[in-house]
Amino acid sequence: MVRLDLGEVVLRRMQEKDIEAVKALIKEGCEGMENRLILHLLTRPLALFMLATLSSILRCVLHSFILALVIPVFILIIYLKLTIPRSVGILGSSRPYWDYVGSSYHADTEPDLPNPYFNRAKLITNQEKTKRRKKAKEKTTNEREQVDEDELKERAKVAGEAWVADSDGEIMGCVARDGWSRDGVCRICRLVVQSWYRREGLGRLLVQGLESKTKQSGIRRVYAHVPFPSRVGEAFFRRLGYRLQGETAGTEGEEEDEDYEEPEKGWLGFPLTKVFVKDL
């Protein structure tokens, strides 16, 4: 693990040049999640009962205990492998795919997210670096103007906004605001930190920076979907002041019902995510 100076981190919008690096981050973040979800679903009492019943029937037909035991489990695993990505979305988002180009639309015009660890000298230095990068990319941007502007705007609305943690050109983490939204409500998703920089406060910095921005735009409540078996994810969001949906928030019971967020569900209606909520 590399020691990280959070004061050198710039929290900026994802640009087209960052897409490949962010794809690699998302792939790293998804590793193991699918298998944990499948194991979680297979060990539910109802699932175990159905598998045992089907195995008993197959044993009478196949006259083989091993085949009768393996075949139902194998078929179910294949089915879940094919359906879970479409059910749970990409790292807490509301859809099973991500329009990277749409998320990077007009990224150069967005100000950076606040970073309380910046000192003044570093802030000026990073701003100058950003200006130099923008000038170097002007020609490439002009070449892409042929793309239909209206189409990109619509894609951007659906895709949402993605932000990256950048230090001297290295993408160390990302977080996104999902394109799905209701009045005064949004969802934070796709929070990933590169393995070398975990447990250094970078994930907290990304989430709090995005919360600050959404609060300025009038958002009063933020949701985060955490995959069901992820105890680390649950502990992380609780430390940031989130609570599990349905837990007592205080005296605002009526608001809780009004803004209820449905968890993602999979096979036989089993929940795949836990919904965490925070009032800003």
N, C-alpha and C positions, 0 to 999 in steps of 0.2 A: 504494500500500500504506500502511495506517494503522499508526502506531507503537502497539503494544499494551503496556499495563502488566498483566502476568500477576497481579500482586497484587490487582487489582480484579475478577478473574474468579471466579465461583462455579460449581462443578461440581455440579449438582443433577440429580435425576431429571426426566425429561420429564413434564410435566403436560398435561392436555387442552388448555389454552390455548396450548400451544407447538406443537401438531400442525401447523398450517398453515406455521409458520416452518420446522419440521423437514422437512416435505415439500418446501419450496422448496430447502433445503440438499441433500437427497437428489437432487433433480432436477439441481442444479448439479453434484454429485459424479459423476453418471452420464453427464454430457455427454461425448461422445467415446469413452467406454469401449467401447460396443457396436461402433462403427465400427472401433476398433483391434483388437478381437477378431475381427471378420469379416475384416479384412485379414490378420491373423495366420493364420487358418484357410485362406484362399484361397491363401496363398503356401507352404503345406506341400507337399513333393514329391509325396506321394500324391494330394493334391487337384489339383495342377497336371497330373499324369499323367491323372487321370480326366477333367478338363475338356478336355484335348487330345484324348483318345480320343473323347469325346462330340462334340466340335466336328468331328472328321474324319468321323464318321458323318453328322452333320447336313449337312455340306458336300455330300455325295453326294446327299442328298435334296432340299435346298433350292437347290443350285447358286448359293449366295451365301456368299462367305467371311466377310463382315461379320456377316450374320445368324447363321451357324453359330458364330461366335466370341462374339457378344453374348448370344444366347439362353440357353446353359447358365450363363453367369456371372450373368445377371439372375435366373434361376430360383433359383440357389443362394443369392444374396444375399437374396432374399425369404424363402426357407426359413430361413436363419440369423437374419434379423430377427425372425421369428416364434418361433423356438425358443430362441435364446440367453438371453433374460430368464428363461425357466423353467429353464434348465440352470445358469446361473452364480449365480442368486439376486440379492438386492439388496445390492450392495457387500460381498460376502464372507459373506453369511448362507446358511443351508442351505435357504431356501425363496424362491420367486419373488414373494412378496407380504409385506406387513408390516401386522400388526394394530396400528395406532397406539394405539387405545383400550386394547387389552390391555397394551401396553407401559407405559401411563401409570397402570395400576391401583395405587391406594394410594401414589402417588408422594409425596404430602405427608408420609407417615410415615417416609420414608427420610432418613437423615442425608446431608449433602453429602459428596462425595468429598474426600479430603485435597488441599490446595493448599499446597505448601511455600513459595510466594511471598507468602502472606498475612502481613501484620503484624497485631498484636493489635487496633489501632484499626479497621482495615478489616474485620476479622473480625466485630467487634461490630456495626459499622454494617450489614454485609450480613445478619447474623442478624436484626437489627431489621426490615430491609426484607422479609425472608422472612416474618416473623411478621405484618407488616401485610398482605402479599399473601394469606396464608392466611386472615386474618380477613375480608378483602374477598371471598373466594371461598366462605365457609361457606354462604351461602344457595344458591349455584349447586350446591354439592355435595349439600346436602339434597334439592334438587329431583331429582337423579339417583339417589337411593336406590331409586327404583322399579325400576331395572334389576336383573335376577336376579344376586344376589351370587355364587352358585355358578358361574354361567356365566362371569362376569368372572374368577373365580379360575382356571378352566380355560384361558381365553383368555390370561391373563397367563403361565401356565406355558409355553405354546407360543410366545408372542410374545417372551418374554425381557424384559430391562430396558434402557431407553434413558436416556442421560445427556446433558445439554446444558451447554455453556459459556455462562454468562449474565453480562453486564456491564450493570448498570443497565437491565435488561429487554430488552436486545438479545441474540438467540441467535446466537452467533458460530461454533459448531461442535457436533458431536454424536458420540457413540460408543455402541455397544450391546454387550450380552452376549447372544449368541444363545440362544434357548430350547432348542436342541439341547444335550445335555450327556451325559457319562458320569461315573462316579465319579472325582472328582479332576481332571476335565478340562473345559475350556470353550472357546468360540470367541469372539473379539472380532471385531466386524463393524461396518459402516455408519459408518466413521470418515470424517467430512467436516469441513473447516474452510472457512468463508466466504472467498471469494477475496481480500477486502480484508485479511484477518488471517493469511494464510499466511506461512510462514518466520519466524514470531515465537515458535515454541515451543509453540503452543497444542495442536497434534496430539500432541506428546510428553506434554504435561501431561494430556490426556484419557486416553491409553493408560496412563500410569503410575498415574494415580489409580484407574482401573478395575482394573488389576493388583493394586494394594494392597488394594482391597476384596475381590476374588476370593480373594486369598491368605488373608485373614482368615476366609473362609468354608470353608477347607479345600481349595481348588483348588491343585494342584501343577504343572499344565501348561496352557499357553494356546496355542491355535492361531489363526492368521490366514491367510485365503485372499486372495492378491493376484492380480488379473487378469494373465494370462500376459505381455502386452507391457509391463507397467508397471514400468519401471526405477526410477522415482521411488519407487513404493511399496516395491519390494524394498530400495532403499537406506535408506529410512526405518526399516523394521522391523529391518534389520541393525544400524543405529545404536542401536536400543533393546535390543540383546542377543538378538534372534531369530536363528535359523539355519534354512536351508532343510532341510526334512524329508529325512532320508537322509544328511545330512552328519554327520561324526563328532562326537558330543556328549561323548565321554570314555570312560568305562568302563561305560556303561549301555546296551549294545547290546540286551539282552533287553527292557528296558522300551520301547525304540523300536519293536520289533516288536509288542509288546502293545498300544500306544496308536496304532498306525498310522492316519493320517487320509487317507482317499481324496480326491484332488483332484477338483474338478468337471470333468466331461467333456462334450463336445458332439458334433458331427458326426463320424462314423467313429471315435469314441472318442478324438479329439484332446483333450488336457488344456486346459482353459480357465483354470485357476488354478494358481499355485504355492503350496504349503503351507509356511508358516513356523511354527516352534514355539519356545517358550521355557519352560524349567523355572524355576518360582518358588522 
